[in-house]
Amino acid sequence: MHGLSAVKPRVKGTHSDAAVIAAVRKAIPPHVQVMADANEKCDLTQALWLMSLARDHGLLFVEEPLPAYALEGYRRLTSSGAAIATGEHLQTRADFLPFLSERIASVIQPDLAMAGGLTPVLEIATPVCHTPADVMGELWSKLMVNCAYNAISALAQQPYGRMAALPAIREVQRA
């Protein structure tokens, strides 16, 4: 197994997966990462168990623990403490958007054929941005804070980080 940096066995969300993960971990050097691919085979109960197994064994991620469109289930899995990979069966930017904007998945793996080619995949990869409804109000507020902090920082000869830790500054921030 020279040169490998990671391995990814198939799993099913059943208790036999614990033996598979243990056997793989035992067979490879400690520097090699272990992932698992459930290939959409689990229901929510199985996926929760598998994510717990992944967390306890330090797996890099679990790929597709649920069917691609089981969005509510994926939301539940985010609290498991293990990373999720998905995307092979999602097709449009709209399909990927919740996984990106809600940070449900740590690894996004769009399939070129399923997503419609390279151009749609590049569109999926475009960063997700949120714009507040009152952009000018947000900018004005940040400008005022920066103007005040710049002056206070210069007068006190203190960097922002130290200033932010002071109780008086925290009080101003809350106001």
N, C-alpha and C positions, 0 to 999 in steps of 0.2 A: 504494500500500500504506500509506496514511496510517492511523494509529490501530491497526494490528495490533501485538500484543506477542509473538505466537508463531505459527508455522506447523508443520504436521505432515503431511509427505508420506507416502504409502504406500510401503513397501519390501517386498522379498521375501527378503532374506538372500542375494542373489546379487551378483556383482561389479558389475553395472550400478547397484547402489545407491550406490556411491561417486560415480558421475557425477551421479546425482539429487541427492544431498546437496550436492555441490560446486556444482551449478547453482542450487539453492535458496539456498544461502548467498551466492552471488554476486548473486542477483537481489534480495535484501532488505537493508535497512539493518542495520548491525552490532548495533544495540540489540535487534533482533527475535530471539527465541529460536527454535531449531530443535529439533523432536522428530521421531520417526519411528514409524510404526505398521506393524508386521509382520503384524498381524491373524492370528496363530497360523500363519503360513506356513512357518516355519523348522523344520528338524530341529536337533539340538544343535550339530552342526558349523557349520551356517549361522548359528545364533544366536550362537555364540561369536565368529565372524568379524564379525557385525553389531554386537555389543556393543563390539568392539575399534574398529570404524569410528566408532561413536558416541562412544566415549571420545576418540579422536584428533581428532574434529571438534567436540568440546564440546557435543554434543547434550544437551538438558535431560533426556530419557529416551527409551527405546525401549519402545513399548507392545506387549504381547503377542508377544514374540519366539518363544514356544513355545505349544503347545496348553495350555489352562488347567490341565489336570490332570497336566502333566509336571513334578511337584513336584521330583523329583530333578534334572532338567535346570535348573530355575530355581535350585536351590541351587548348582549349578555356575556359573551365570552371575553370582552375587553377587560373585565375585572378579574380575570383568572391569573394574571401575573405572567402569562406566557405570550410570546409574540405570535401574531397571525399573519399568514401569507395567503393571498387570494388574487384572482383576476383572470385565470385562464378561461373561465366560462362566462365572464362578463363581456358585453359586446359594445356598449356605447359609453360616451363620456358621462352621460346621466347615470348609467349603472355604476360607474366608478366613483362618482362624486361623493356619496355618503361615506364610502370607505376612506376617502382622502380627507374630506372636510371635517369629519368627526373623528379622524385618526383611529378608525376601527382596525385597520390593517397596518402592520409595520412594514410589510413587503408587498408591493403591487407587482403582479406578473401578467401583464396583458399578453394574450396570444395574438400574433399578427393576423392569422387567418380569421379567428373568431371576431376580432375587433375591426376587420375590414381593411387591413393593410397598414403600411408604415405611417401614412399621414394621420389617420385617426388615432393611432397609438401615440404619436407625438402630441396630438391635441390632448389626449388623456394625461400625458406627462406634464402639461403646462401647469405651473403652480396654481394652487387654489387660493384665491384672494377674497377677502371680505372687505367691503367698503361700507363704512357707517352711513346711515341715511343723511346725517348732517356733517358732511365732510368739512365745510368751512368752519363750523363750530368746533370740531375736533382739532383742526389745524390751529385756530386762534387760541384755543385753550393750551395746546402744547407750546405755542410760541410764547405765551405769557409765562408759563412755568419756566421755560428755558431762559427767558430774559431775567426773571427773578433769580434763578439759580446761578446764572453766569455772574451776576453782580455779587451775590452773597459768597459764591465760591472765590471770586477774586479778592473781595475784602477780607474774608476769613483765611485766605491762602490754604484752602482745603479742597481736595478732589471731591467730586460728586458722591462717590461711594461712602466716604467718611461722613459727609454731610447727611446723607440719607439715613444713616444709623442714629443720628442725634434725635432725642425725644422731641425737641422743639420743632425740628424740621418735619418729623412724622406728624405732629399736630397740625402743621400748616397743610400737609398733604391731605389730611382727613377733612379739612375745612372746605 
